[in-house]
Amino acid sequence: MFSGTGCPTTGTAIFNEPDSQYGNTTLPLINLLRPYPQFDGDFEALPRLVATSWYNSMQIRFQKRATHHISFEGSYTLSKLTDDSSVGANAFVGTLNNGNPQQLDNLKAEHGISANDTPQRLAAAIIVELPIGRQKWIGGNMNRFLDAVVGDWSISSLITEQSGQPLSIPMATPRLIDGNQRPNVLCGGGMGISSNQAAINQTPYLNVNCFADPGDQMPGNAPRYFSGLRANGIHNADLSIYKEFTPRETMRLQLRADVFNFANHPRFAPPITAWDPGDTQFGIINSTAAGYTPRKIQFGVRFEF
C-alpha cells in the first residue's frame, strides 16, 4: 500500500471524477502503477482479439494402390506452432481461458508454444483383402459352401496417432489485477511419469513444488503453455471386417462388423492445472477427455440393386 496525505481538504481537487479514490489518505500501489492511474479499478473485457502466429511443418503423404491384397494411404505431419495468444473470442471453450495472456498490453512477452501445437500427427487408412477362399492363396480348392462362409473377407482400419495438447498452469488465486497471473517456474514441472500412468494410478502428473508465487501484482515467468507438459494424446484405431456377395450381376450384398476404438484405448482429460501450493489435487487427472467413447461394435447388412 502507498501512504500519503492525499488531496488537500481545501481548494480544487486534483482528481474531480465522481468515483475518484485519490482523496483518500491511503492508496493501493496498483493504482499508481497503472498506465492510466486516474481510472480506479481493473480493466475488465475480452482478451485482445489480436495475435501473431508462426507455423512450421514437414508433411509426408504416402499411398500404396491395391496389390498383393493390400492398399493404404495416409499422412504424417511433424510441426511446431507458436504464437503470442491462443484465445481469441472463444476463451470459454475447453481450457483455453487458462492460457490467457498474462500482460494484456505486452503481447511480445507472451510468445511461446501455442495451445494448438501438435508436434506429431499420423492418420492412415489400410485395406487388406484376406487371401482366403476359392482361387486364393489359402483354400484355393475349397467348395463353394465353405467359400461362402470364410472366403473373400476384407479388413479395413482407420488409425489416428496424435500428440497431446500442451498444458497451461495459471495461478489458482491470482494477484495480478490487470492480467492473468502465472506462477514462477523452479523446475521442469512434471513428475516423470506419463499422463496415462498418472490417471490410472491416481497420482499427480504435475509437481506442485516446481512452482512458486511470484508475488503481489508481479507477473510470473511461467510460459502460457508448456511444450514438455502435455495432456493425453489421441491413440485410436477403428476396424471393420466385411464380405460382399454378388447374387446377380446387378445386385450386391454386404455383411460387415465395425469396431470403433478397437484397442479400447482410454483418452484422459487434462489434469487439474490451477496452481496452489496447498492443493493436494493439483496435477490429478480425474476424468476422461470430452468426446471419448470406449470400444463400440456394430453389425450391418447392406443390399444394393
Backbone torsions as a table, in degrees:
resi	resn	phi	psi	omega
1	MET	NA	152.0	178.2
2	PHE	-108.5	127.4	-179.5
3	SER	-105.4	143.1	178.2
4	GLY	-169.1	178.7	-178.3
5	THR	-84.6	-12.5	-180.0
6	GLY	74.4	-162.0	-179.4
7	CYS	-77.8	151.9	178.5
8	PRO	-65.3	151.6	-178.6
9	THR	-78.9	-13.3	178.6
10	THR	-122.1	159.7	179.0
11	GLY	88.9	-168.6	-177.6
12	THR	-86.2	130.1	179.9
13	ALA	-69.9	143.7	178.3
14	ILE	-66.6	-43.5	177.9
15	PHE	-111.8	115.1	-177.5
16	ASN	-111.4	21.8	175.3
17	GLU	-67.6	148.0	-177.1
18	PRO	-58.3	-36.5	-177.2
19	ASP	-103.5	19.8	-177.7
20	SER	-62.0	137.2	177.9
21	GLN	-101.4	2.8	-171.9
22	TYR	-81.9	3.0	170.8
23	GLY	-90.7	-3.9	179.8
24	ASN	-77.1	155.9	179.0
25	THR	-77.4	-21.2	179.7
26	THR	-129.2	130.5	-178.0
27	LEU	-120.7	142.7	172.5
28	PRO	-63.4	137.8	-179.5
29	LEU	-58.9	-34.7	-177.6
30	ILE	-59.5	-31.8	179.0
31	ASN	-62.9	-33.2	-178.4
32	LEU	-82.8	-18.4	-178.2
33	LEU	-90.6	-12.2	-178.0
34	ARG	-71.7	151.0	178.2
35	PRO	-65.6	-23.3	177.8
36	TYR	-126.8	77.7	-172.6
37	PRO	-65.0	-17.5	-179.1
38	GLN	-70.3	-14.8	178.6
39	PHE	-100.1	120.8	-179.1
40	ASP	-88.3	147.2	179.1
41	GLY	95.9	165.8	-177.7
42	ASP	-83.5	164.4	178.7
43	PHE	-93.4	113.8	-175.9
44	GLU	-115.5	120.2	179.0
45	ALA	-169.0	-177.5	174.4
46	LEU	-67.1	157.2	173.1
47	PRO	-58.6	157.5	178.7
48	ARG	-59.8	125.4	-177.9
49	LEU	-86.8	57.2	178.1
50	VAL	-149.8	142.7	179.8
51	ALA	-164.2	163.4	176.1
52	THR	-128.6	136.6	-177.7
53	SER	-131.8	156.1	177.2
54	TRP	-132.1	131.0	-178.2
55	TYR	-130.6	127.6	176.1
56	ASN	-130.8	138.4	-177.2
57	SER	-155.1	158.8	167.8
58	MET	-117.9	121.8	-176.2
59	GLN	-117.3	127.3	-178.4
60	ILE	-120.5	128.9	175.7
61	ARG	-114.4	135.7	-179.6
62	PHE	-131.8	150.7	-177.0
63	GLN	-155.4	140.3	172.7
64	LYS	-134.1	119.3	178.6
65	ARG	-75.2	163.0	-171.9
66	ALA	-64.0	106.3	170.9
67	THR	-143.5	146.8	-179.2
68	HIS	53.5	38.2	172.2
69	HIS	71.3	12.9	-179.3
70	ILE	-140.6	143.0	173.6
71	SER	-145.4	151.1	177.4
72	PHE	-159.2	160.5	172.9
73	GLU	-156.5	156.2	-179.5
74	GLY	176.8	-169.5	-179.3
75	SER	-150.1	153.5	177.0
76	TYR	-132.6	133.3	-179.0
77	THR	-126.0	128.3	172.9
78	LEU	-113.9	120.1	-169.6
79	SER	-148.6	169.9	173.3
80	LYS	-146.3	129.5	-179.6
81	LEU	-124.4	123.6	176.3
82	THR	-124.8	155.9	176.5
83	ASP	-161.0	179.9	176.8
84	ASP	-112.8	4.9	171.1
85	SER	-169.5	139.6	-177.7
86	SER	-121.6	5.4	-167.5
87	VAL	-96.1	-45.4	-176.1
88	GLY	59.3	-147.1	-179.4
89	ALA	-86.5	-3.7	-175.3
90	ASN	-108.1	40.6	-178.2
91	ALA	-64.4	-18.9	-178.2
92	PHE	-78.0	-9.7	-176.6
93	VAL	-78.5	126.0	177.1
94	GLY	55.3	-128.8	-179.2
95	THR	-109.9	20.7	-178.5
96	LEU	-59.4	-32.2	-177.5
97	ASN	-62.9	-25.5	179.1
98	ASN	-64.4	-26.2	-176.8
99	GLY	-102.6	24.3	175.6
100	ASN	-58.1	146.1	176.4
101	PRO	-53.8	142.3	-178.0
102	GLN	-76.3	-44.7	178.1
103	GLN	-116.4	104.3	-172.2
104	LEU	-64.4	-21.6	-179.5
105	ASP	-101.5	14.9	-179.1
106	ASN	-143.5	65.0	-176.7
107	LEU	-67.0	-22.0	178.5
108	LYS	-59.9	-33.1	-179.6
109	ALA	-77.4	-6.8	-175.1
110	GLU	-96.7	-3.3	-175.2
111	HIS	-62.0	129.4	179.9
112	GLY	-179.8	-168.0	-179.9
113	ILE	-58.0	136.1	-179.1
114	SER	-81.0	155.5	174.6
115	ALA	-61.4	-24.6	-176.9
116	ASN	-97.7	10.8	-179.1
117	ASP	-66.0	128.0	178.3
118	THR	-133.3	91.0	-172.9
119	PRO	-57.3	-37.1	-177.2
120	GLN	-138.3	137.5	175.7
121	ARG	-147.1	129.6	176.4
122	LEU	-123.6	128.7	175.1
123	ALA	-132.3	127.0	-175.7
124	ALA	-146.0	148.8	174.5
125	ALA	-123.8	131.9	-175.9
126	ILE	-129.5	135.6	175.7
127	ILE	-126.5	127.9	179.9
128	VAL	-125.8	121.5	173.3
129	GLU	-90.9	113.4	-175.5
130	LEU	-64.7	127.9	-177.1
131	PRO	-80.3	53.6	-178.1
132	ILE	-123.7	128.9	177.6
133	GLY	137.8	-176.9	-179.7
134	ARG	-62.3	134.4	179.3
135	GLN	62.6	27.2	176.6
136	LYS	-113.6	175.6	-179.4
137	TRP	-58.9	-39.9	-177.4
138	ILE	-113.2	124.6	178.1
139	GLY	73.8	35.8	-177.4
140	GLY	-61.7	-23.4	-177.7
141	ASN	-108.1	14.0	-177.8
142	MET	-67.0	156.1	-178.7
143	ASN	-74.4	166.3	-173.8
144	ARG	-65.1	-34.4	179.8
145	PHE	-64.4	-48.6	179.5
146	LEU	-65.3	-36.9	178.4
147	ASP	-63.1	-36.5	179.4
148	ALA	-65.5	-25.3	-178.7
149	VAL	-89.9	-47.7	-171.9
150	VAL	-111.5	-9.2	-175.6
151	GLY	-91.5	156.5	172.6
152	ASP	63.5	31.3	173.8
153	TRP	-85.5	149.9	177.0
154	SER	-129.6	151.6	177.8
155	ILE	-124.4	133.9	175.5
156	SER	-129.3	152.4	-178.1
157	SER	-144.6	143.0	171.4
158	LEU	-114.3	123.5	-174.5
159	ILE	-119.8	132.7	175.9
160	THR	-131.6	123.3	174.7
161	GLU	-126.0	124.1	-175.6
162	GLN	-146.0	139.6	176.9
163	SER	-63.6	152.0	177.1
164	GLY	-75.4	161.8	179.9
165	GLN	-78.1	146.1	179.7
166	PRO	-67.9	152.4	-177.4
167	LEU	-96.8	144.8	170.8
168	SER	-107.7	145.0	-178.1
169	ILE	-126.2	96.5	178.3
170	PRO	-89.2	171.8	173.8
171	MET	-79.2	135.2	176.6
172	ALA	-68.5	-34.9	177.9
173	THR	-126.2	80.8	-175.7
174	PRO	-70.4	149.7	178.0
175	ARG	-128.9	33.8	175.1
176	LEU	-116.0	101.5	-168.4
177	ILE	-64.4	-45.2	-174.9
178	ASP	-97.9	42.7	-179.9
179	GLY	-177.9	-167.1	-177.7
180	ASN	-122.1	91.8	-170.3
181	GLN	-66.4	137.3	174.9
182	ARG	-118.2	158.4	-179.0
183	PRO	-78.5	171.6	168.9
184	ASN	-83.8	149.4	-178.4
185	VAL	-102.8	127.6	-179.5
186	LEU	-106.2	-25.0	178.9
187	CYS	-154.1	-170.2	-171.7
188	GLY	-57.5	-34.6	176.6
189	GLY	106.7	-22.2	-178.3
190	GLY	-99.8	169.3	178.4
191	MET	-98.9	4.1	177.7
192	GLY	80.6	16.8	177.2
193	ILE	-126.1	161.9	179.2
194	SER	-76.7	160.7	178.6
195	SER	-64.3	-32.2	177.1
196	ASN	-63.0	-46.7	178.8
197	GLN	-61.1	-43.4	-178.4
198	ALA	-63.0	-41.7	-178.4
199	ALA	-68.4	-44.3	-177.1
200	ILE	-68.0	-41.2	-177.8
201	ASN	-89.5	-5.4	-178.5
202	GLN	54.5	46.6	172.3
203	THR	-114.2	155.0	-177.0
204	PRO	-62.6	137.5	173.8
205	TYR	-85.5	-25.9	-179.3
206	LEU	-111.7	148.8	-178.6
207	ASN	-97.3	111.0	-176.6
208	VAL	-62.4	-25.5	-177.6
209	ASN	-81.7	-1.8	179.0
210	CYS	-87.7	4.7	-176.9
211	PHE	-132.7	155.8	-178.6
212	ALA	-144.5	155.8	178.9
213	ASP	-72.9	123.4	-179.9
214	PRO	-75.5	-14.8	178.8
215	GLY	112.5	167.7	-177.8
216	ASP	-66.0	125.2	177.5
217	GLN	62.1	23.4	179.5
218	MET	-113.2	128.3	176.2
219	PRO	-70.9	139.4	177.4
220	GLY	-82.6	166.9	-177.5
221	ASN	-95.9	5.3	177.4
222	ALA	-67.7	141.7	176.8
223	PRO	-72.0	166.4	176.5
224	ARG	-61.5	-42.1	178.6
225	TYR	-136.5	143.7	-178.6
226	PHE	-97.9	116.3	-179.2
227	SER	-63.0	-32.8	-177.4
228	GLY	-88.4	-3.8	178.7
229	LEU	-120.2	111.7	-172.6
230	ARG	-131.8	152.6	173.8
231	ALA	-73.1	169.8	179.4
232	ASN	-60.1	134.1	-179.9
233	GLY	-85.1	-170.8	179.0
234	ILE	-100.6	124.9	176.3
235	HIS	-136.0	88.2	-171.2
236	ASN	-131.7	141.4	175.0
237	ALA	-138.5	123.4	173.7
238	ASP	-103.4	141.9	-174.9
239	LEU	-130.2	138.2	175.9
240	SER	-130.7	140.9	173.5
241	ILE	-127.6	131.6	-173.5
242	TYR	-150.8	160.0	-179.3
243	LYS	-142.3	139.2	-179.1
244	GLU	-116.4	139.9	175.3
245	PHE	-116.6	151.9	174.7
246	THR	-125.1	85.2	-178.6
247	PRO	-59.5	-40.1	176.2
248	ARG	-139.9	171.7	-174.9
249	GLU	-61.2	-33.4	-177.3
250	THR	-99.6	10.0	-177.2
251	MET	-124.0	149.9	175.5
252	ARG	-146.6	132.3	180.0
253	LEU	-119.5	129.5	-179.4
254	GLN	-123.1	130.4	171.8
255	LEU	-108.5	137.0	-177.6
256	ARG	-151.3	155.9	172.1
257	ALA	-132.2	131.9	-178.7
258	ASP	-117.3	132.3	178.5
259	VAL	-120.2	113.7	179.0
260	PHE	-93.7	137.8	-172.8
261	ASN	54.4	59.0	-172.8
262	PHE	-52.8	-42.8	-178.7
263	ALA	-81.0	-2.2	-178.4
264	ASN	54.8	41.4	-177.4
265	HIS	-81.0	120.2	-179.9
266	PRO	-73.8	150.2	171.7
267	ARG	-121.8	118.1	-174.3
268	PHE	-92.7	154.1	177.8
269	ALA	-72.7	165.6	174.1
270	PRO	-62.7	156.3	177.6
271	PRO	-74.0	172.1	172.7
272	ILE	-71.7	119.4	-170.8
273	THR	-114.5	-5.7	178.4
274	ALA	-70.9	113.2	-170.2
275	TRP	-80.7	129.7	173.0
276	ASP	-146.5	123.7	-175.0
277	PRO	-59.2	-21.9	-178.7
278	GLY	-102.6	6.0	-176.4
279	ASP	-86.5	111.7	-179.5
280	THR	-74.8	-11.8	179.4
281	GLN	-93.7	-3.0	-179.8
282	PHE	-60.9	128.0	178.8
283	GLY	86.1	-0.4	-179.5
284	ILE	-82.8	136.3	174.8
285	ILE	-101.3	112.5	-171.0
286	ASN	-118.0	14.8	178.6
287	SER	-161.3	169.8	173.7
288	THR	-88.6	163.8	-176.7
289	ALA	-69.8	152.0	176.9
290	ALA	-61.2	133.7	179.5
291	GLY	89.0	-8.6	-179.8
292	TYR	-70.8	137.8	174.7
293	THR	-131.8	140.4	176.1
294	PRO	-70.8	-179.8	-177.9
295	ARG	-55.8	134.7	175.5
296	LYS	-131.7	143.5	-179.1
297	ILE	-125.9	135.1	175.5
298	GLN	-134.7	149.5	179.1
299	PHE	-119.0	147.6	-178.1
300	GLY	-151.9	158.7	174.5
301	VAL	-129.2	133.9	-179.7
302	ARG	-129.4	129.5	-178.8
303	PHE	-123.2	123.1	178.3
304	GLU	-115.4	138.3	178.8
305	PHE	-149.3	NA	NA
